[in-house]
Amino acid sequence: MDVRDAAGRWDALSSRDASSRNAAMELIQQEVIKKIESIGPMPDPQCSSPPPTMDDSLSSDLNALLAHVLMLSKRCPYEDVREKCICLLQRVQDVGVRIPRPVGNGPSRFIPEKEILQVSKLDERTQSIFEDAFAVLGRLDNISLVMGFHPQYLESFLRTQHYLLQMDGPLSLHCRHYIGIMAAARHQCTYLVNLHVNDFLQVGGDPKWLNGLEEAPRKLQALGELNKILAHRPWLLTKEHIERLLKAEEHSWSLAELIHAVVLLTHYHSLASFTFGCGITPDIHTDGGHTFRPPSLSGYCVCDIANGNGAQEDMFGNQQVSESSGEVEVLMERMKQLQECRDEEEASQEEMATRFEREKTECMLVVTSEDEECVPSRDVSRHFEDPSYGYKDFSRRGEHVPTLRVQDYSWEDHGFSLVNRLYSDFGQLLDEKFQIAFNLTYNTMATHQGVDTSMLRRAIWNYIHCMFGIRYDDYDYGEINQLLDRSFKVYIKTMVCSPEKITKRMYESFWRQFRHSEKVHVNLLLMEARMQAELLYALRAITRYMT
């Protein structure tokens, strides 16, 4: 079945016009029934014998249709479509055809489904954002559902990603998705790889490229070095790397194309961090998101699709860990004391520099994971080169890489204008997304209201940049050790540097009194700080080449 045909069939369901949606649902119902009838007579629904064996191609087409209907019954932001899809699945089940059911506990392995926004219970603003996203993509992916905890950020993220992937720009649509595949594959993020494999085919990409990077055009293969350095050790990027791409004769990149590619690479490296950090599960209609096997529990009914009863509840969702009691109050007291110290005296520039070097060295002592090395599968590793290349600490013994001082090269004063000049208006969208992530606050910490969290947010952001060798001269790095405990640092470093190693235990081990929405907020901060750090090194190398 042609992926483009399959995707185009559902377009009208994203219309804000109810009659258009109704007409589209009628056509889908007719198509499902026609496919069932082409298989042949079904057994009596009351009969206990198993469903008949179907022709493989017919079975595959019908199953893909039903999986899409299942996704719509749970994820479509329009209630009328959800209800019609539930009725259609029930009708299919009644004639003896096995229907799919969701696998797992919703969009995240870490967050109980009941705590994530339900599409049937949205406020007006989030409803509008979800409708817009659905209109553009024909789906509400699990990343968007988890980001839905923070509608202001989600709106900016979706707008930026839409511009990056679908609006006018230097790169063709299929190349954009292929670069997304290359970037996500570097962190073995099968969720994002599969998403963009489907999108790549939908916009007319050559299926041969998906056999491996060596099957892609030489121009895209040449991005492999940039991809791996940006993903794992961006401080090693030089103007010579840029020059090789821009002067590759018939396979050369233009500056505008390269800026577009750099933003795509950094976007998907950091989005892979978010995906692993939130335990994002496969979307319902994709491989791993549904199953046609009967449930082990008796009495499963299609109506369970609508209310999530088919999923187990997280046994630990409401469990309070005794040793974490009081951690919020301790953190708030430290913030108060640090503010008082700031007001009383200011450290000298020499002392500030010493504290930065000390924190940079301590970053090396934070071990990302005790688990064994993750070995990428062929499905993922074929999309990038040199699988053994990974994160190494910025300042290792015997090596000296100069610190990037923000006063010499910053996003605000240098990177923003370069992106805006070479990729029209995109710098503005990126800047807005960075600002929203950095400044986002509800003035709460766990159950406490009216709290100024700016000191904590800046400590998190600057700690990530410190791991990447980026220094802010006006920041006292002594605050980081006061505000970020060991388990939190392990989580941050793993998510930013080796996200494929994140586990549920690591997610649960930090800030145990905080709400899931606050942990997702932290993950947004980590994602954006990482993206900006990668971008700074890439844009600095491009600037050095240009001058």
C-alpha positions, 0 to 999 in steps of 0.5 A: 500500500502506498504510504502517500495514498494511505495518509491522504485518505484522512485529511478531511477529518482534520477540518474544523467543519463538522459536515466535512468530517462527517462525510470523511468518516462515512467514506472511511466506514465504507472502505473498512466494510468493503475490505472486510467483505472482500475477505469473505464471510465471517463466522457467527459472532457467538461462535468460539472458533478463531477468526478466519485466516486472511490473505496477507495483503488484505489483512495488512491493509485492513489492519493498517486501517483499523490501527488508524481508526483506533488512533483517532478514537483516542487522539482526535481532538474532535469528539464527533470523530472519536465517537464514530471511530469507537462505533466503527471498531465496535461494528467491526468486532461485532462481525467477528473481525479482531480489532486492535487495542492500545499497548501500554499506559498511554503516551509515556512510560513514566507518567500515568495516563490519567495525569496526561491531558485527555483529548476529551477534557481540554481547556479552550486554548489547548483544544485550539492548539491540538486542532491546529496540530491535527490539521497540519499533521493529521495526528496528535503525536505522543510528544505533543500530548506530553508537552500539552502540560505547557500549552504556551511552550507547545504552541511555540514548539509546533509553530517552529517545527512546522516552519522547519519541516513544511514552510518555504526554505532552502532544503526540499521536504524529503531532505528535511525528513531524511536529516531528521532521521539521521539526527534521531538515529544518532541517539537510537531514537526509534520513535523519531526515526519511525515518525520521519521514515513515514513522513519522508515517504509521504512527501515523495522520498526515495525508499532506497535511501532508507536502506542505509546512509550509503544509499543516500546522495553524496551530499547528504552522506557528507553531513555524517561527520557534522551530525556525529560531532554536533550530537556528542562533542560539539565543541570540536567543530571547526571552520574546516568542517564547515569549509569541507561541506561548502567546497565539495564541488558538485556535492557542495552545500550553500550557506543557507542550506547548511544553516537549515541542516544545522537547525534540523540536526540540533532540533532532532538531537535535542528532541531525542533527549526529550523523547527519552527523558519523558519515556515517550511510547510509540504512537497508537497507530505505529508499530509497537503502539497497538496489538491485535492479540487478545488481552490477557484479562477477560471481558475487554470491550471496545468501549475501554478504548475510550476510557483507558481501562485497558491499561494498567495503572502505574502502581507507583503513581501516588507512592510517596518516598519517605526519604524525599519528604522535605526536599522541596522546603530544603531547596526553597531555603537554599534559594532564599539563602543564596539570594541573601548572599547575592544581596550582601556581597558579590564574588570577584571575577577571579573567584567566579572563574575558579568556580566555573572551572571547579564545576566544569571538572565536577561535571566529569565526575557525574557518571551518566549510567551504570547500565551496559552500553546500548548497542544500536539495532541495524534498523537505526544504525544504518542511518548514521556512520561511526556508531562507536563515536559518543559523548566524551567530557568537555575537559578530559585529562590531557586535552585542552579545549578553550571555553566558549565565553558567552561574552565572545559569542552568544545566541542573542548577539551573534547566532540569532542574526546569522540564522535570521539572515540565512534562513529568513525569519527562523531566528525569530521563531527559535529565539521565542522558543528559547525565551519561553522555555527559559522564562516559563513559570507558574510560580509554584514548586510542588504544593508551594505557591508564589515561588520565584523559580528563576534562580533554579531555572538558570542553574539548570540551564547554565549547568547544561551549558557548563557541561558543553564548556560554555561560560557566562561571566556574570554567573556564580557557578557555586550556586549549581551545587547548592541547588542541584543534587547528585541524582538530579545531575545524573539525570540531567547529564544522561538526558542531555549527553546519552539520552538512550540510557535514561530509565524510569528509575532515573526519572523517578529518582529526582525531585520526588515530591514534584508533579509530573508537569514540573518534571516535563517542564525541566525536560523542556529546559534541558532540551532547549539548553542543549539545542542552544549549546549545539547551535552556538558551536555550529554557528560560531564555526560558520561565522569563523568560516565566513570571516 
